[in-house]
């Protein structure tokens, strides 16, 4: 049998579809605070886009999100510190409390993945006295475990400093962060966790406060300062005029004592262990021993006094019964 010929209408439709121009809308220019940004005009001696051999490199966009949570039976002061950290970090997400057990690492890793976060700050309270901070990059690690000391919250300090909620902070580090490898790793993790991503939907597009991280006696001390600038027309600050700017502390304050650095998320091989770390349980045991030593000294003194009285007995007094028969 002979093949059927295509109809003329079908052939015309196929030809029209092949030659139909692209009617899609042109790309919309980037939108800024002052309107739409027009693309820059090409240089007269520049090569056309089709002549470029290497494709344009994709732009990096920081999508850092931090999950902030705590363990159960946390005290009110430590809970207020966690709430202060959430208010300081616009890219932070809160979640419900997690039971502090041996399997908390797996539960927290799953929670971080469900909340679409890349980092985690876990405040772990033990014996309602000691606070530990886990700073973790999930799911591949590394993770740092700190002991938190010298905690002072914003409500407790009542300082005069104040800055806009959601503004991006400046991060400053002391020079001794670059002296040893484990401090370099801690500095990089602090930078990734506390630095607010650019163009975040909850962040303000300017800087009016600064986070200060400094190492003193092997501890990381945290301070938060407001950058105060005079707003009068007479005292208007010129560009680069830092002599008229002042720093006013806002809070909170705390001190981080590094315990261990792990290669994984909430565990794994130990990369660094602090040789000068003393656990709070050992400190409390030493204080109890000192108090027990004081009591032991008192008991020994009483025994010595009794032995002295037994060895040096007093002679009977000849006038002891003189006035007994005259009543």
C-alpha positions as a LaTeX table, in Angstrom:
\begin{tabular}{lrrr}
\hline
Residue & $x$ (\AA) & $y$ (\AA) & $z$ (\AA) \\
\hline
Unk1 & 0.00 & 0.00 & 0.00 \\
Unk2 & 1.10 & 3.52 & $-0.69$ \\
Unk3 & 1.85 & 5.89 & 2.19 \\
Unk4 & $-0.72$ & 8.52 & 2.98 \\
Unk5 & 0.25 & 12.06 & 2.17 \\
Unk6 & 0.14 & 14.72 & 4.86 \\
Unk7 & $-2.64$ & 17.16 & 4.62 \\
Unk8 & $-1.77$ & 20.68 & 3.55 \\
Unk9 & $-3.23$ & 22.20 & 6.74 \\
Unk10 & $-1.06$ & 20.01 & 8.99 \\
Unk11 & 2.08 & 20.85 & 7.04 \\
Unk12 & 1.33 & 24.59 & 7.22 \\
Unk13 & 0.75 & 24.39 & 10.99 \\
Unk14 & 4.07 & 22.60 & 11.53 \\
Unk15 & 5.93 & 25.18 & 9.43 \\
Unk16 & 4.31 & 28.06 & 11.32 \\
Unk17 & 5.20 & 26.55 & 14.69 \\
Unk18 & 8.83 & 26.15 & 13.63 \\
Unk19 & 9.12 & 29.77 & 12.42 \\
Unk20 & 7.11 & 31.37 & 15.25 \\
Unk21 & 9.22 & 33.94 & 17.14 \\
Unk22 & 9.63 & 33.93 & 20.92 \\
Unk23 & 6.83 & 36.07 & 22.40 \\
Unk24 & 7.97 & 35.64 & 26.05 \\
Unk25 & 8.36 & 38.77 & 28.17 \\
Unk26 & 11.86 & 40.22 & 28.51 \\
Unk27 & 13.81 & 39.73 & 31.73 \\
Unk28 & 12.71 & 42.11 & 34.48 \\
Unk29 & 15.49 & 44.38 & 35.79 \\
Unk30 & 16.68 & 44.07 & 39.37 \\
Unk31 & 14.60 & 45.99 & 41.91 \\
Unk32 & 16.30 & 48.15 & 44.56 \\
Unk33 & 15.15 & 50.52 & 47.28 \\
Unk34 & 15.15 & 53.40 & 44.76 \\
Unk35 & 13.31 & 51.64 & 41.96 \\
Unk36 & 14.29 & 49.29 & 39.16 \\
Unk37 & 17.99 & 49.07 & 38.36 \\
Unk38 & 18.74 & 49.42 & 34.66 \\
Unk39 & 21.39 & 47.09 & 33.25 \\
Unk40 & 24.72 & 48.82 & 32.49 \\
Unk41 & 25.35 & 49.83 & 28.88 \\
Unk42 & 27.95 & 47.66 & 27.13 \\
Unk43 & 31.31 & 49.20 & 26.28 \\
Unk44 & 31.87 & 50.11 & 22.61 \\
Unk45 & 34.91 & 47.85 & 22.28 \\
Unk46 & 33.43 & 44.95 & 24.29 \\
Unk47 & 32.76 & 41.61 & 22.68 \\
Unk48 & 29.12 & 40.56 & 22.21 \\
Unk49 & 27.60 & 38.06 & 24.61 \\
Unk50 & 27.51 & 35.37 & 21.98 \\
Unk51 & 31.26 & 35.71 & 21.41 \\
Unk52 & 32.13 & 35.08 & 25.04 \\
Unk53 & 33.66 & 31.65 & 25.45 \\
Unk54 & 33.49 & 31.20 & 29.24 \\
Unk55 & 30.00 & 31.28 & 30.84 \\
Unk56 & 29.30 & 33.79 & 33.64 \\
Unk57 & 30.10 & 32.52 & 37.14 \\
Unk58 & 27.02 & 32.02 & 39.33 \\
Unk59 & 26.63 & 34.56 & 42.10 \\
Unk60 & 27.07 & 33.25 & 45.66 \\
Unk61 & 24.13 & 33.87 & 47.95 \\
Unk62 & 24.48 & 33.30 & 51.67 \\
Unk63 & 21.49 & 31.25 & 52.86 \\
Unk64 & 22.72 & 30.69 & 56.39 \\
Unk65 & 19.96 & 29.83 & 58.89 \\
Unk66 & 20.57 & 29.04 & 62.53 \\
Unk67 & 18.34 & 26.84 & 64.69 \\
Unk68 & 18.31 & 27.97 & 68.34 \\
Unk69 & 16.92 & 25.58 & 70.93 \\
Unk70 & 17.59 & 24.37 & 74.45 \\
Unk71 & 17.25 & 21.34 & 76.70 \\
Unk72 & 14.48 & 20.71 & 79.19 \\
Unk73 & 14.66 & 21.91 & 82.82 \\
Unk74 & 16.59 & 25.03 & 81.83 \\
Unk75 & 16.68 & 27.89 & 84.35 \\
Unk76 & 15.07 & 31.27 & 83.74 \\
Unk77 & 18.37 & 33.16 & 83.36 \\
Unk78 & 19.68 & 30.79 & 80.71 \\
Unk79 & 16.32 & 30.86 & 78.92 \\
Unk80 & 16.44 & 34.66 & 78.81 \\
Unk81 & 19.97 & 34.47 & 77.36 \\
Unk82 & 18.69 & 32.18 & 74.60 \\
Unk83 & 15.84 & 34.60 & 73.85 \\
Unk84 & 18.32 & 37.48 & 73.67 \\
Unk85 & 20.37 & 35.56 & 71.10 \\
Unk86 & 17.26 & 34.90 & 69.01 \\
Unk87 & 16.40 & 38.61 & 69.02 \\
Unk88 & 19.96 & 39.51 & 67.95 \\
Unk89 & 20.04 & 37.07 & 65.01 \\
Unk90 & 17.41 & 37.81 & 62.33 \\
Unk91 & 18.29 & 34.58 & 60.51 \\
Unk92 & 17.62 & 32.43 & 63.61 \\
Unk93 & 14.73 & 30.00 & 64.05 \\
Unk94 & 13.33 & 28.84 & 67.38 \\
Unk95 & 12.09 & 25.39 & 68.18 \\
Unk96 & 10.72 & 23.41 & 71.11 \\
Unk97 & 12.91 & 22.00 & 73.86 \\
Unk98 & 14.87 & 18.79 & 73.31 \\
Unk99 & 15.54 & 16.14 & 75.94 \\
Unk100 & 19.22 & 16.12 & 76.93 \\
Unk101 & 20.13 & 12.46 & 76.43 \\
Unk102 & 22.82 & 10.44 & 74.71 \\
Unk103 & 20.72 & 10.37 & 71.51 \\
Unk104 & 20.18 & 14.14 & 71.36 \\
Unk105 & 22.63 & 14.45 & 68.43 \\
Unk106 & 20.51 & 12.37 & 66.04 \\
Unk107 & 17.30 & 14.14 & 67.10 \\
Unk108 & 18.84 & 17.60 & 66.67 \\
Unk109 & 20.35 & 16.74 & 63.28 \\
Unk110 & 16.94 & 15.62 & 62.07 \\
Unk111 & 15.35 & 18.76 & 63.53 \\
Unk112 & 17.90 & 21.00 & 61.76 \\
Unk113 & 17.18 & 19.26 & 58.47 \\
Unk114 & 13.41 & 19.60 & 58.91 \\
Unk115 & 13.70 & 23.33 & 59.65 \\
Unk116 & 15.95 & 23.82 & 56.59 \\
Unk117 & 18.84 & 25.20 & 58.65 \\
Unk118 & 22.58 & 24.85 & 58.23 \\
Unk119 & 23.75 & 25.64 & 61.79 \\
Unk120 & 22.54 & 25.03 & 65.32 \\
Unk121 & 22.98 & 26.69 & 68.72 \\
Unk122 & 21.93 & 24.23 & 71.42 \\
Unk123 & 21.83 & 25.45 & 75.04 \\
Unk124 & 22.19 & 22.41 & 77.30 \\
Unk125 & 21.53 & 22.90 & 81.01 \\
Unk126 & 22.67 & 20.26 & 83.53 \\
Unk127 & 21.76 & 20.03 & 87.22 \\
Unk128 & 20.01 & 23.41 & 86.81 \\
Unk129 & 23.43 & 24.99 & 87.44 \\
Unk130 & 25.76 & 24.49 & 84.48 \\
Unk131 & 25.10 & 25.74 & 80.94 \\
Unk132 & 26.80 & 24.21 & 77.90 \\
Unk133 & 26.58 & 25.64 & 74.38 \\
Unk134 & 26.84 & 23.42 & 71.30 \\
Unk135 & 27.77 & 25.36 & 68.15 \\
Unk136 & 27.25 & 22.98 & 65.24 \\
Unk137 & 27.43 & 23.00 & 61.46 \\
Unk138 & 24.96 & 20.40 & 60.25 \\
Unk139 & 25.01 & 17.78 & 58.87 \\
Unk140 & 28.73 & 17.41 & 58.12 \\
Unk141 & 30.24 & 19.21 & 61.10 \\
Unk142 & 32.36 & 20.42 & 62.76 \\
Unk143 & 30.93 & 21.16 & 66.20 \\
Unk144 & 32.29 & 22.97 & 69.25 \\
Unk145 & 31.20 & 22.44 & 72.84 \\
Unk146 & 31.54 & 25.40 & 75.23 \\
Unk147 & 30.95 & 25.94 & 78.92 \\
Unk148 & 29.09 & 29.23 & 79.39 \\
Unk149 & 30.15 & 31.41 & 82.33 \\
Unk150 & 29.51 & 34.97 & 83.53 \\
Unk151 & 26.00 & 35.17 & 82.04 \\
Unk152 & 24.28 & 38.58 & 82.15 \\
Unk153 & 21.09 & 39.09 & 80.14 \\
Unk154 & 19.68 & 42.32 & 78.70 \\
Unk155 & 16.93 & 42.59 & 81.31 \\
Unk156 & 19.43 & 42.05 & 84.10 \\
Unk157 & 21.99 & 44.63 & 82.93 \\
Unk158 & 19.57 & 47.46 & 81.99 \\
Unk159 & 22.21 & 49.28 & 79.94 \\
Unk160 & 21.56 & 52.51 & 78.06 \\
Unk161 & 22.54 & 51.18 & 74.64 \\
Unk162 & 19.84 & 50.42 & 72.07 \\
Unk163 & 19.91 & 49.44 & 68.42 \\
Unk164 & 17.35 & 48.54 & 65.80 \\
Unk165 & 16.10 & 44.99 & 65.89 \\
Unk166 & 17.11 & 43.08 & 62.78 \\
Unk167 & 20.00 & 45.31 & 61.69 \\
Unk168 & 23.17 & 43.60 & 60.49 \\
Unk169 & 26.06 & 43.54 & 63.00 \\
Unk170 & 29.73 & 44.16 & 62.43 \\
Unk171 & 31.91 & 41.33 & 63.75 \\
Unk172 & 35.26 & 42.16 & 65.35 \\
Unk173 & 37.79 & 39.62 & 66.63 \\
Unk174 & 40.93 & 40.05 & 68.68 \\
Unk175 & 44.27 & 39.40 & 66.99 \\
Unk176 & 45.01 & 36.24 & 68.99 \\
Unk177 & 42.30 & 34.36 & 67.07 \\
Unk178 & 44.87 & 33.90 & 64.27 \\
Unk179 & 47.64 & 32.46 & 66.45 \\
Unk180 & 46.53 & 28.81 & 66.77 \\
Unk181 & 44.60 & 26.49 & 64.41 \\
Unk182 & 41.73 & 25.69 & 66.80 \\
Unk183 & 41.09 & 29.41 & 67.38 \\
Unk184 & 40.97 & 29.94 & 63.60 \\
Unk185 & 38.28 & 27.26 & 63.37 \\
Unk186 & 36.31 & 28.83 & 66.23 \\
Unk187 & 36.56 & 32.24 & 64.54 \\
Unk188 & 35.23 & 30.85 & 61.24 \\
Unk189 & 32.30 & 29.17 & 63.00 \\
Unk190 & 31.46 & 32.34 & 64.95 \\
Unk191 & 31.57 & 34.31 & 61.70 \\
Unk192 & 29.20 & 31.96 & 59.89 \\
Unk193 & 26.74 & 31.69 & 62.79 \\
Unk194 & 26.57 & 35.31 & 64.00 \\
Unk195 & 26.94 & 37.15 & 60.67 \\
Unk196 & 23.53 & 38.06 & 59.23 \\
Unk197 & 23.24 & 37.12 & 55.51 \\
Unk198 & 22.96 & 39.97 & 53.08 \\
Unk199 & 19.46 & 40.68 & 51.68 \\
Unk200 & 17.81 & 38.52 & 54.33 \\
Unk201 & 14.07 & 39.15 & 54.46 \\
Unk202 & 14.10 & 39.95 & 58.20 \\
Unk203 & 17.31 & 41.99 & 58.19 \\
Unk204 & 17.67 & 45.76 & 57.86 \\
Unk205 & 20.08 & 46.95 & 55.15 \\
Unk206 & 22.48 & 48.86 & 57.42 \\
Unk207 & 24.81 & 48.41 & 60.40 \\
Unk208 & 24.27 & 50.10 & 63.76 \\
Unk209 & 25.86 & 47.69 & 66.26 \\
Unk210 & 28.95 & 45.55 & 66.60 \\
Unk211 & 29.64 & 42.10 & 68.09 \\
Unk212 & 33.01 & 41.90 & 69.85 \\
Unk213 & 34.74 & 38.54 & 70.38 \\
Unk214 & 37.97 & 38.62 & 72.37 \\
Unk215 & 40.16 & 35.89 & 73.87 \\
Unk216 & 41.27 & 36.45 & 77.48 \\
Unk217 & 42.81 & 33.63 & 79.57 \\
Unk218 & 41.74 & 31.01 & 77.04 \\
Unk219 & 38.07 & 32.11 & 77.12 \\
Unk220 & 35.99 & 33.81 & 74.43 \\
Unk221 & 34.27 & 36.94 & 75.81 \\
Unk222 & 31.21 & 38.30 & 73.98 \\
Unk223 & 30.05 & 41.91 & 74.03 \\
Unk224 & 27.41 & 43.78 & 72.00 \\
Unk225 & 27.80 & 47.55 & 71.43 \\
Unk226 & 25.63 & 50.13 & 69.73 \\
Unk227 & 27.37 & 52.49 & 67.28 \\
Unk228 & 26.17 & 55.92 & 68.37 \\
Unk229 & 26.38 & 58.72 & 65.79 \\
Unk230 & 25.28 & 62.36 & 66.47 \\
Unk231 & 22.25 & 63.34 & 64.39 \\
Unk232 & 22.54 & 67.12 & 64.67 \\
Unk233 & 23.31 & 69.12 & 61.55 \\
Unk234 & 26.19 & 70.85 & 63.34 \\
Unk235 & 27.79 & 67.60 & 64.53 \\
Unk236 & 27.15 & 65.74 & 61.31 \\
Unk237 & 29.73 & 63.00 & 60.83 \\
Unk238 & 31.73 & 63.10 & 57.63 \\
Unk239 & 32.56 & 59.97 & 55.70 \\
Unk240 & 35.25 & 58.18 & 57.64 \\
Unk241 & 34.93 & 60.47 & 60.67 \\
Unk242 & 35.24 & 57.84 & 63.38 \\
Unk243 & 36.36 & 60.28 & 66.07 \\
Unk244 & 32.78 & 61.45 & 66.66 \\
Unk245 & 31.32 & 57.93 & 66.87 \\
Unk246 & 30.94 & 56.27 & 70.27 \\
Unk247 & 30.15 & 52.74 & 71.43 \\
Unk248 & 27.42 & 52.10 & 74.00 \\
Unk249 & 27.02 & 48.60 & 75.40 \\
Unk250 & 23.68 & 46.92 & 74.85 \\
Unk251 & 24.12 & 43.37 & 76.14 \\
Unk252 & 23.96 & 40.48 & 76.74 \\
Unk253 & 27.30 & 39.37 & 78.18 \\
Unk254 & 28.69 & 35.88 & 78.46 \\
Unk255 & 31.96 & 33.97 & 78.40 \\
Unk256 & 32.63 & 30.80 & 76.40 \\
Unk257 & 35.14 & 28.25 & 77.67 \\
Unk258 & 35.95 & 25.76 & 74.85 \\
Unk259 & 35.89 & 22.12 & 75.95 \\
Unk260 & 36.19 & 20.03 & 72.77 \\
Unk261 & 36.01 & 20.40 & 69.01 \\
Unk262 & 34.51 & 17.45 & 67.12 \\
Unk263 & 34.82 & 16.65 & 63.42 \\
Unk264 & 31.17 & 15.65 & 63.03 \\
Unk265 & 27.83 & 17.09 & 64.00 \\
Unk266 & 27.23 & 16.65 & 67.76 \\
Unk267 & 30.07 & 14.16 & 67.96 \\
Unk268 & 32.65 & 12.31 & 65.94 \\
Unk269 & 36.46 & 12.28 & 66.13 \\
Unk270 & 37.94 & 14.80 & 68.55 \\
Unk271 & 39.95 & 17.48 & 66.76 \\
Unk272 & 40.92 & 19.48 & 69.86 \\
Unk273 & 40.56 & 19.07 & 73.62 \\
Unk274 & 41.23 & 21.87 & 76.08 \\
Unk275 & 43.94 & 20.69 & 78.50 \\
Unk276 & 43.15 & 23.47 & 81.01 \\
Unk277 & 39.44 & 22.74 & 81.29 \\
Unk278 & 38.12 & 21.83 & 84.75 \\
Unk279 & 34.53 & 20.66 & 84.96 \\
Unk280 & 32.14 & 22.41 & 87.38 \\
Unk281 & 31.63 & 19.12 & 89.23 \\
Unk282 & 35.32 & 18.98 & 90.13 \\
Unk283 & 35.24 & 22.60 & 91.32 \\
Unk284 & 32.24 & 21.91 & 93.56 \\
Unk285 & 33.92 & 18.74 & 94.91 \\
Unk286 & 37.02 & 20.75 & 95.86 \\
Unk287 & 34.87 & 23.33 & 97.65 \\
Unk288 & 33.11 & 20.56 & 99.60 \\
Unk289 & 36.47 & 19.09 & 100.57 \\
Unk290 & 37.58 & 22.45 & 101.90 \\
Unk291 & 34.42 & 22.73 & 103.98 \\
Unk292 & 34.85 & 19.14 & 105.15 \\
Unk293 & 38.43 & 19.98 & 106.14 \\
Unk294 & 37.21 & 22.78 & 108.39 \\
Unk295 & 34.81 & 20.41 & 110.18 \\
Unk296 & 37.54 & 17.80 & 110.57 \\
Unk297 & 39.79 & 20.42 & 112.17 \\
Unk298 & 37.06 & 21.25 & 114.70 \\
Unk299 & 36.59 & 17.58 & 115.60 \\
Unk300 & 40.34 & 17.08 & 116.05 \\
Unk301 & 40.53 & 20.16 & 118.26 \\
Unk302 & 37.79 & 18.77 & 120.54 \\
Unk303 & 39.59 & 15.43 & 120.81 \\
Unk304 & 42.87 & 17.15 & 121.66 \\
Unk305 & 41.14 & 19.19 & 124.34 \\
Unk306 & 39.67 & 16.08 & 125.97 \\
Unk307 & 43.03 & 14.31 & 125.91 \\
Unk308 & 44.67 & 17.36 & 127.45 \\
Unk309 & 42.08 & 17.45 & 130.24 \\
Unk310 & 42.54 & 13.72 & 130.93 \\
Unk311 & 46.33 & 14.00 & 131.09 \\
Unk312 & 46.36 & 17.17 & 133.22 \\
Unk313 & 43.69 & 16.56 & 135.87 \\
Unk314 & 43.14 & 19.23 & 138.49 \\
Unk315 & 43.88 & 18.50 & 142.20 \\
Unk316 & 40.85 & 18.44 & 144.55 \\
Unk317 & 40.11 & 21.76 & 146.19 \\
Unk318 & 40.25 & 21.67 & 150.02 \\
Unk319 & 37.70 & 24.48 & 150.30 \\
Unk320 & 35.11 & 22.92 & 147.95 \\
Unk321 & 32.87 & 21.51 & 150.79 \\
Unk322 & 33.38 & 24.32 & 153.30 \\
Unk323 & 29.93 & 25.99 & 153.11 \\
Unk324 & 27.73 & 22.97 & 152.36 \\
Unk325 & 26.75 & 22.20 & 156.01 \\
Unk326 & 25.56 & 25.68 & 156.98 \\
Unk327 & 22.26 & 25.80 & 155.06 \\
\hline
\end{tabular}
